[in-house]
Amino acid sequence: MEQRIDNLMKAATERIERKRSLENEMCGQINSMTERDRDVMRQMLRKKETHHLRLTRRKMNIDQFTTVKQLGKVLYSTRLAGLLF
């Protein structure tokens, strides 16, 4: 449980740092970017972050893998080596 909380806090700080980095980059280009361009870039960052968060919460199933090699067969299941799409 403690490790999960630590990972969540680390991910939140990384998101804040990415936003801060984008803002700093946009401040450096203050003459060449309009306010509308900045809003578009902020919106793109939010969409990417949201998409990433949704992917991390998504449950994995066998259909997301490609079977590479069968490692062995036991009484009730088969051990497979696979690659995630």
C-alpha positions in Angstrom: 0.0 0.0 0.0 2.8 2.4 0.9 4.6 1.7 -2.4 1.4 2.4 -4.3 1.0 5.8 -2.6 4.6 6.6 -3.3 4.1 5.8 -7.0 1.0 7.9 -7.2 2.8 10.9 -5.6 5.8 10.5 -7.9 3.5 10.4 -11.0 1.7 13.5 -9.8 5.0 15.4 -9.3 6.1 14.3 -12.8 2.9 15.6 -14.3 3.4 18.9 -12.5 7.0 19.1 -13.7 5.9 18.4 -17.3 3.4 21.2 -17.1 6.0 23.6 -15.6 8.4 22.6 -18.3 5.9 23.4 -21.0 5.1 26.8 -19.5 8.8 27.6 -19.3 9.2 26.6 -22.9 6.3 28.8 -24.0 7.6 31.8 -22.0 10.9 31.5 -23.9 8.9 31.8 -27.1 6.7 34.6 -26.0 7.2 36.7 -29.1 6.4 33.9 -31.6 3.4 32.4 -29.9 -0.1 33.8 -29.5 -2.2 33.1 -26.5 -4.4 30.9 -28.6 -1.4 28.8 -29.5 -0.4 28.5 -25.9 -3.9 27.3 -25.0 -3.8 24.7 -27.7 -0.5 23.4 -26.4 -1.9 23.2 -22.9 -4.9 21.4 -24.1 -2.8 18.9 -26.0 -0.7 18.2 -22.8 -3.9 17.7 -20.8 -5.2 15.2 -23.4 -1.9 13.3 -23.5 -1.9 13.1 -19.7 -5.5 12.0 -19.5 -4.9 9.3 -22.1 -1.9 8.0 -20.3 -3.8 7.9 -17.0 -6.6 5.9 -18.6 -4.1 3.5 -20.0 -2.5 2.9 -16.6 -5.9 2.2 -15.1 -7.0 -0.2 -17.9 -7.0 -3.9 -16.9 -4.9 -6.2 -19.0 -6.2 -9.3 -20.7 -4.8 -12.0 -22.8 -6.0 -10.4 -26.1 -3.4 -7.6 -25.6 -0.5 -10.0 -26.0 1.0 -11.9 -28.9 2.2 -15.4 -28.2 5.9 -15.7 -28.9 6.6 -19.1 -27.4 4.9 -21.7 -25.3 7.1 -22.3 -22.2 5.3 -25.3 -20.7 2.0 -27.0 -20.1 0.7 -27.9 -16.6 -2.5 -29.6 -15.5 -4.8 -26.6 -15.5 -3.0 -23.9 -17.5 -0.4 -23.2 -20.1 2.6 -20.9 -19.5 3.2 -18.5 -22.4 5.9 -16.0 -23.2 4.3 -13.0 -25.0 4.7 -9.4 -26.1 2.4 -6.6 -25.1 1.0 -4.6 -28.0 
